[in-house]
Amino acid sequence: MTECLNDVRRRWPLPIHDYWSTPFAESLLLHLDLCPGASIFDIASGHGIPAFYLAEQVGPTGQVLAIDHSEGQIARARIIQGVQLPWLRFECLDMRALPQHLPCFERITGNLSVMFFRPHRFEVVQGLLDHLNPGGQLVLTFPSLGTFESLWRRIDQEMAVRGLLLERRRLEAYLAERPSAADARGWLDRLHLSRVVVAEYPLEVTTESGQTFLHHPLLRGGFLDDAYECFEDQRLADEVMTRVSEDVESFRPLIAQRCVLSGWKL
Protein backbone atom coordinates (compact mmCIF):
# COMPACT_ATOMS: atom_id res chain seq x y z
CA MET A 1 0.00 0.00 0.00
CA THR A 2 2.81 2.44 0.85
CA GLU A 3 4.46 1.85 -2.52
CA CYS A 4 1.12 2.46 -4.25
CA LEU A 5 0.51 5.73 -2.39
CA ASN A 6 4.03 6.97 -3.15
CA ASP A 7 3.34 6.40 -6.85
CA VAL A 8 0.07 8.29 -6.46
CA ARG A 9 1.80 11.30 -4.95
CA ARG A 10 4.14 11.54 -7.90
CA ARG A 11 1.21 11.69 -10.31
CA TRP A 12 -1.17 14.05 -8.48
CA PRO A 13 0.82 16.30 -6.16
CA LEU A 14 -0.34 19.72 -5.03
CA PRO A 15 0.74 22.09 -7.85
CA ILE A 16 3.92 23.92 -6.82
CA HIS A 17 3.17 26.93 -9.03
CA ASP A 18 -0.14 27.76 -7.36
CA TYR A 19 1.18 30.28 -4.85
CA TRP A 20 -2.14 30.79 -3.08
CA SER A 21 -4.28 27.64 -2.99
CA THR A 22 -1.40 25.22 -2.48
CA PRO A 23 0.05 26.83 0.69
CA PHE A 24 -3.42 26.85 2.25
CA ALA A 25 -3.97 23.24 1.16
CA GLU A 26 -0.66 22.28 2.74
CA SER A 27 -1.81 23.78 6.03
CA LEU A 28 -5.10 21.87 5.72
CA LEU A 29 -3.23 18.59 5.23
CA LEU A 30 -1.18 19.23 8.37
CA HIS A 31 -4.37 18.79 10.39
CA LEU A 32 -6.37 16.31 8.28
CA ASP A 33 -6.41 12.68 9.40
CA LEU A 34 -6.36 11.08 5.96
CA CYS A 35 -6.42 7.35 5.21
CA PRO A 36 -7.17 5.02 2.27
CA GLY A 37 -10.85 4.14 1.87
CA ALA A 38 -12.19 7.32 3.50
CA SER A 39 -15.20 9.24 2.19
CA ILE A 40 -14.56 12.98 1.81
CA PHE A 41 -16.82 15.93 1.08
CA ASP A 42 -14.66 18.77 -0.30
CA ILE A 43 -16.40 22.16 -0.44
CA ALA A 44 -15.40 25.27 -2.41
CA SER A 45 -13.28 22.88 -4.45
CA GLY A 46 -12.46 25.32 -7.25
CA HIS A 47 -10.57 23.54 -10.00
CA GLY A 48 -9.42 20.75 -7.70
CA ILE A 49 -6.89 21.87 -5.08
CA PRO A 50 -6.73 19.70 -3.02
CA ALA A 51 -9.53 17.41 -4.31
CA PHE A 52 -7.31 15.53 -6.78
CA TYR A 53 -4.68 14.95 -4.12
CA LEU A 54 -7.30 13.77 -1.62
CA ALA A 55 -8.80 11.36 -4.15
CA GLU A 56 -5.41 9.82 -4.84
CA GLN A 57 -4.80 9.32 -1.15
CA VAL A 58 -8.13 7.60 -0.36
CA GLY A 59 -7.79 5.40 -3.45
CA PRO A 60 -10.51 3.47 -5.31
CA THR A 61 -11.98 2.08 -2.09
CA GLY A 62 -12.79 5.63 -0.97
CA GLN A 63 -14.86 8.42 -2.46
CA VAL A 64 -14.56 12.19 -2.82
CA LEU A 65 -17.42 14.54 -3.67
CA ALA A 66 -16.04 17.97 -4.53
CA ILE A 67 -18.47 20.87 -4.91
CA ASP A 68 -18.23 24.50 -5.98
CA HIS A 69 -20.81 27.21 -6.71
CA SER A 70 -19.00 28.18 -9.92
CA GLU A 71 -20.01 26.22 -13.02
CA GLY A 72 -16.82 27.40 -14.71
CA GLN A 73 -14.61 26.00 -11.96
CA ILE A 74 -16.43 22.68 -11.98
CA ALA A 75 -16.14 22.45 -15.77
CA ARG A 76 -12.41 23.15 -15.56
CA ALA A 77 -11.94 20.49 -12.86
CA ARG A 78 -13.79 17.90 -14.93
CA ILE A 79 -11.59 18.64 -17.94
CA ILE A 80 -8.47 18.17 -15.81
CA GLN A 81 -9.89 14.92 -14.42
CA GLY A 82 -10.95 13.35 -17.69
CA VAL A 83 -11.66 9.66 -17.11
CA GLN A 84 -9.20 9.35 -14.23
CA LEU A 85 -10.06 8.90 -10.55
CA PRO A 86 -13.64 7.64 -11.10
CA TRP A 87 -14.26 7.71 -7.34
CA LEU A 88 -13.90 11.53 -7.46
CA ARG A 89 -16.96 13.54 -8.54
CA PHE A 90 -17.22 17.27 -9.15
CA GLU A 91 -20.68 18.82 -8.75
CA CYS A 92 -21.97 22.38 -8.95
CA LEU A 93 -23.64 22.97 -5.57
CA ASP A 94 -23.99 25.86 -3.12
CA MET A 95 -22.54 24.84 0.24
CA ARG A 96 -24.86 27.37 1.90
CA ALA A 97 -27.93 25.43 0.73
CA LEU A 98 -27.04 21.76 0.51
CA PRO A 99 -29.73 19.29 -0.65
CA GLN A 100 -31.25 17.14 2.07
CA HIS A 101 -30.57 13.91 0.18
CA LEU A 102 -26.82 14.49 0.33
CA PRO A 103 -25.16 11.57 2.20
CA CYS A 104 -22.85 11.79 5.19
CA PHE A 105 -19.06 11.59 4.98
CA GLU A 106 -16.15 10.68 7.21
CA ARG A 107 -14.28 13.89 6.43
CA ILE A 108 -15.37 17.35 5.33
CA THR A 109 -12.68 19.63 3.93
CA GLY A 110 -12.78 23.14 2.56
CA ASN A 111 -9.65 24.91 1.34
CA LEU A 112 -10.05 28.71 1.31
CA SER A 113 -13.72 28.09 1.96
CA VAL A 114 -14.84 30.18 4.94
CA MET A 115 -14.70 33.46 3.02
CA PHE A 116 -17.59 32.13 0.90
CA PHE A 117 -19.83 31.34 3.89
CA ARG A 118 -21.12 34.91 4.09
CA PRO A 119 -23.40 36.23 5.39
CA HIS A 120 -24.21 33.50 7.97
CA ARG A 121 -20.95 31.69 8.60
CA PHE A 122 -21.93 29.84 11.76
CA GLU A 123 -25.10 28.50 10.16
CA VAL A 124 -23.12 27.23 7.16
CA VAL A 125 -20.69 25.33 9.41
CA GLN A 126 -23.68 23.96 11.32
CA GLY A 127 -25.24 22.76 8.06
CA LEU A 128 -22.02 21.05 7.01
CA LEU A 129 -22.01 19.02 10.20
CA ASP A 130 -25.37 17.53 9.21
CA HIS A 131 -23.39 15.68 6.52
CA LEU A 132 -20.53 14.54 8.76
CA ASN A 133 -20.63 11.09 10.31
CA PRO A 134 -20.22 10.77 14.09
CA GLY A 135 -16.51 10.40 14.70
CA GLY A 136 -15.77 12.33 11.50
CA GLN A 137 -13.46 15.30 11.09
CA LEU A 138 -14.08 18.81 9.73
CA VAL A 139 -11.06 20.78 8.45
CA LEU A 140 -11.39 24.23 6.85
CA THR A 141 -8.88 26.91 5.87
CA PHE A 142 -9.26 30.63 5.22
CA PRO A 143 -7.26 33.90 5.33
CA SER A 144 -8.12 35.17 8.80
CA LEU A 145 -8.41 38.65 10.28
CA GLY A 146 -5.05 40.38 10.09
CA THR A 147 -4.35 39.23 6.54
CA PHE A 148 -2.62 42.08 4.65
CA GLU A 149 -3.20 44.40 7.61
CA SER A 150 -0.36 46.70 6.53
CA LEU A 151 -2.02 47.15 3.12
CA TRP A 152 -5.39 48.06 4.61
CA ARG A 153 -3.72 50.64 6.87
CA ARG A 154 -2.04 52.24 3.86
CA ILE A 155 -5.31 52.38 1.90
CA ASP A 156 -7.08 53.92 4.89
CA GLN A 157 -4.28 56.47 5.23
CA GLU A 158 -4.67 57.51 1.60
CA MET A 159 -8.43 57.81 2.03
CA ALA A 160 -7.95 59.93 5.17
CA VAL A 161 -5.56 62.33 3.41
CA ARG A 162 -8.25 62.91 0.77
CA GLY A 163 -11.07 63.28 3.31
CA LEU A 164 -12.98 60.27 2.00
CA LEU A 165 -15.19 59.59 5.02
CA LEU A 166 -17.76 57.34 3.32
CA GLU A 167 -15.09 55.21 1.68
CA ARG A 168 -13.23 54.86 5.00
CA ARG A 169 -16.40 53.68 6.74
CA ARG A 170 -16.97 51.10 4.02
CA LEU A 171 -13.39 49.86 4.32
CA GLU A 172 -13.73 49.64 8.09
CA ALA A 173 -16.96 47.63 7.76
CA TYR A 174 -15.34 45.30 5.24
CA LEU A 175 -12.39 44.60 7.53
CA ALA A 176 -14.58 44.10 10.60
CA GLU A 177 -16.58 41.48 8.70
CA ARG A 178 -13.56 39.23 8.13
CA PRO A 179 -13.50 36.31 10.59
CA SER A 180 -10.71 35.83 13.10
CA ALA A 181 -9.17 32.66 14.49
CA ALA A 182 -11.09 33.35 17.70
CA ASP A 183 -14.36 33.54 15.74
CA ALA A 184 -13.60 30.16 14.15
CA ARG A 185 -12.91 28.52 17.49
CA GLY A 186 -16.15 29.95 18.82
CA TRP A 187 -18.14 28.29 16.02
CA LEU A 188 -16.68 24.85 16.72
CA ASP A 189 -17.05 25.23 20.47
CA ARG A 190 -20.73 26.21 20.08
CA LEU A 191 -21.26 23.12 17.94
CA HIS A 192 -19.70 20.92 20.64
CA LEU A 193 -16.98 19.46 18.45
CA SER A 194 -14.15 17.65 20.20
CA ARG A 195 -10.39 17.94 19.76
CA VAL A 196 -10.82 21.44 18.36
CA VAL A 197 -7.67 22.99 16.91
CA VAL A 198 -7.41 26.47 15.39
CA ALA A 199 -3.96 27.40 14.08
CA GLU A 200 -2.52 30.24 12.01
CA TYR A 201 0.48 30.04 9.67
CA PRO A 202 1.89 33.30 8.23
CA LEU A 203 2.42 33.46 4.47
CA GLU A 204 4.38 36.33 2.92
CA VAL A 205 3.23 37.50 -0.51
CA THR A 206 5.86 39.31 -2.60
CA THR A 207 5.08 41.92 -5.23
CA GLU A 208 6.62 44.83 -7.09
CA SER A 209 5.01 48.28 -7.23
CA GLY A 210 2.72 49.95 -9.76
CA GLN A 211 0.71 47.88 -12.21
CA THR A 212 2.41 44.67 -11.06
CA PHE A 213 0.89 45.24 -7.63
CA LEU A 214 -2.54 46.32 -8.92
CA HIS A 215 -2.85 43.20 -11.08
CA HIS A 216 -1.10 40.73 -8.82
CA PRO A 217 -3.06 37.44 -9.19
CA LEU A 218 -3.09 36.78 -5.45
CA LEU A 219 -4.05 40.30 -4.42
CA ARG A 220 -6.56 41.46 -7.01
CA GLY A 221 -9.26 38.83 -6.70
CA GLY A 222 -10.93 38.95 -3.31
CA PHE A 223 -8.64 41.58 -1.77
CA LEU A 224 -7.89 44.62 -3.93
CA ASP A 225 -11.26 44.21 -5.64
CA ASP A 226 -12.88 44.62 -2.23
CA ALA A 227 -11.00 47.89 -1.73
CA TYR A 228 -12.24 49.14 -5.11
CA GLU A 229 -15.80 48.31 -4.07
CA CYS A 230 -15.55 50.87 -1.26
CA PHE A 231 -15.79 53.59 -3.93
CA GLU A 232 -18.81 54.67 -5.96
CA ASP A 233 -16.54 56.75 -8.22
CA GLN A 234 -14.20 54.27 -9.91
CA ARG A 235 -12.08 57.10 -11.32
CA LEU A 236 -11.37 58.16 -7.74
CA ALA A 237 -10.75 54.53 -6.79
CA ASP A 238 -8.13 54.28 -9.55
CA GLU A 239 -6.42 57.43 -8.28
CA VAL A 240 -6.26 56.21 -4.69
CA MET A 241 -5.16 52.69 -5.53
CA THR A 242 -2.56 53.90 -8.03
CA ARG A 243 -1.05 56.11 -5.34
CA VAL A 244 -1.02 53.15 -2.92
CA SER A 245 0.57 50.94 -5.57
CA GLU A 246 3.48 53.39 -5.91
CA ASP A 247 4.22 53.08 -2.19
CA VAL A 248 4.57 49.31 -1.77
CA GLU A 249 7.78 49.71 0.25
CA SER A 250 5.81 51.39 3.06
CA PHE A 251 3.61 48.35 3.70
CA ARG A 252 6.01 45.47 3.13
CA PRO A 253 5.98 42.68 4.19
CA LEU A 254 2.54 41.65 3.01
CA ILE A 255 1.47 38.84 5.32
CA ALA A 256 -1.53 36.54 4.90
CA GLN A 257 -2.65 34.50 7.89
CA ARG A 258 -3.42 30.93 6.84
CA CYS A 259 -5.99 29.87 9.41
CA VAL A 260 -6.90 26.20 9.83
CA LEU A 261 -9.81 25.03 11.97
CA SER A 262 -10.25 21.36 12.76
CA GLY A 263 -12.72 19.49 14.95
CA TRP A 264 -14.27 16.06 15.39
CA LYS A 265 -17.97 15.30 15.60
CA LEU A 266 -19.00 13.39 18.71
N, C-alpha and C positions, 0 to 999 in steps of 0.2 A: 504493500500500500504506500509506504514512504517513497519508494522509487517512482510509483505512478504519480503521486502528488508533485514530486520534484519536476517531472516531465511537464505536468500541467502548468506549473509556475513559469516555466520557460516559454510556454506558448501564449498564456494570457496574463502577463504581469500588469500591474498598474502602470499606465503610460508615464514615462519619465519626463516627457515634454509638456505635460499638463501641469502648469505651475500653481494652479489653484485647487482643482478638485482632488488631485493626487495627494498633496500634503494633508488635506482634511481626511481623505480616505485612509491614509496611513495612521492617523490618530484614532480613527474609528476602529481599525483592526487591532490596535494596541489593547482595546478593551473588550472586543468581541470574542466570545467563546465559540469558536468555529470548529466543526467536526464533519467528517464525511457522513452523508445520509440525512443531514439536517434539512428542514423546510424553512425557507427564509422569505420574508415579505420585505422588499426593498422599495422605499417610497422616495419620491423626487429623484428618480433614477437617472434623469437626463439621458445622455447617450450611452450610459452603461458603466460609469465609474462609481462604485466598484462592482456592479452587478455581474459582469463577466468573470471577474476574479472570484467572487463568491460562488458562482455556479461551478467553476472549475474545482474549487476546494470541496464542495459537498458531493460532487461526482454524480453519476447517473442514478444512484440510489436516493439522492436528495431531490429537492425542487426549489426553484427560485421564481417568485412572481415579482417583477419589477414594474412599477407604475410611475407615470408622470402625467401632468395636466397638459403638457404640450404635445400636440399631434406630430409636430415636426421633429421633436426630440425622439419620440417613440419610433417614427419612421426611420430616422437615422440609425438608431440602435438595431432595428431589425435588419437593416442593410448590412451593418457590420457583422451581425450574427450569422446571417445566411441560414444554412441548414445545420450549423453546428450547435452543440449544447442544447439538444431538444428538451431537456428538463428545465430550461430557462425560458420564461415567457415575458414579453413586454406588452403591457396594456395601457391604454390611455384612460386614466381614472383620476378623479380629484380626491386627494387624501382627506380633504375636509368634509367629504360627503360620500363615504364608502358604502357600497351596496350591502344590504343585510345578508345576502347569500354568500358573501365572501367567507372562505374557510378560516380556520385558525392556524397559526404557524408557531414554530419553536423559536424563531428569532425574528425580530423586526428591526431593520436598519434604515437609516436615512442620512445620507451624506449631504451636508449643506442644505438640510431640509427645513429647519425650524423657522428660517426667515420667510418661508412660504405658508406658515400656519396662520398668518394674520387673517382676521382681526382677533380671533378667539383661540389663542395658543393652547391654553390649558385644556379646553374642550376637545381640541384636535388630538392631543396626547391621550386624553381619556378615551376617545373613540378608537384610537389605535390599539389600546389595551384590550378592547373587546375582541380583537383578532389575534391575541397572543395567548398561547396555551399556558396553563398553570405550570410554573417551573421554567417558563421561557424568559428570554432576555430581550430588552429594548436598548438599542444603542443609536444615538443621534448625534450629529455634529452641526455646528453653526458658528459664524463669526460673532462673538459675544460683544457686549457693551465694552467700549474701550478700543475697539478696532479702529485704526486710523485716527485716533483722538487728536494727534498733532495736526492732521489735515483739517479736521473740523474746526479746530481753534483758529487756524489761519484763515479759513473761509469766513468765519464769524468776525474776525478782526477786520477783514476787507469790507464786509457789510457794514460794520460799525463806523468805519472811517467815512463811508458814503451816506451814513444816516438812514440805512435801509431797515427800519424797525419791523415792518411786516415780514420781510424776508428772514430777519433774524429770529422772529417768533416761530416761523415755520421750520427753520433749521433746528431750533431748540426742541420743538415738538417731535420732529423726526428722530432726533438723537435719543430723546427720553423714551421713545417707543421701542427701541432696540432692547432685546432681552439680555440680562446679565447671567453670569454663572449662578448667582444666588437665586434668581428667578427660576432657573432650570431645576435647581435642587428643590425648591419649594413645590414645583409641580409634582415631582416624583414622590416627595414626602407626603403630599396631600393624597396621592393615589395609593399610598401604603405599599410601595415597592420595597423590596429588601435589597441589601448589598448595594445601596445607591452610591455611585461614584460620579462626581462632576470635576473635570480637570480641564485646565487651560494650557495650551502650548503656543508660545509666541512664534509668529512667522513674519519675517521681514520681507517686504516687497520693494524691489529696487526699480527706479525709473529715472530717466533724464527729464529735463525741463521742457517747457513749451508744448508743442503739438504732440510730442512723444508722451508726455504726461496726460494730456487731455484725451488721448485716444488709446491709453494703455489698456490692454484687454482685461486685466484683472481689476482695474479701477473704474472703468467707464460703466460697465453694466452693473447695476445694483448699488453703486456707491456715488460716483460723480453724477450719474443721471439723477439720483435723488437730490443732490445739491441743486441741479438745474431746475428741478421741479418746485423749488422754493420761490421761484421767480415767475411772475405773470408776463413780464417783458423779457423775452429771450435775447433781445439785443443787449439789454443790461446784464443778463446772466452771462453772456459771452464776454462782456467787458470785465466783469468781476472774476470769472474763472480764468480768463487769459492772464490777468494780473497775478492771480494765485499761482498759475502754472509757471510763471517766470521767477518764482521765489521758492522753488522746491527745496533749496538748501536750508531754508529756515524751518522746515518741518520734517526733515530727515532725522532719524529713520522712520519709515512708515511701517508700523507694526500691526498685523492682524492677530487677534486672539482666537486660536482654534479651540473651541470649547467642545468637549465630549461629555455627554450625559449617558449614564448606563444604570440600569436597574433590572431586577428580576421580579417577575410576577409570582406572588405566593399561591 
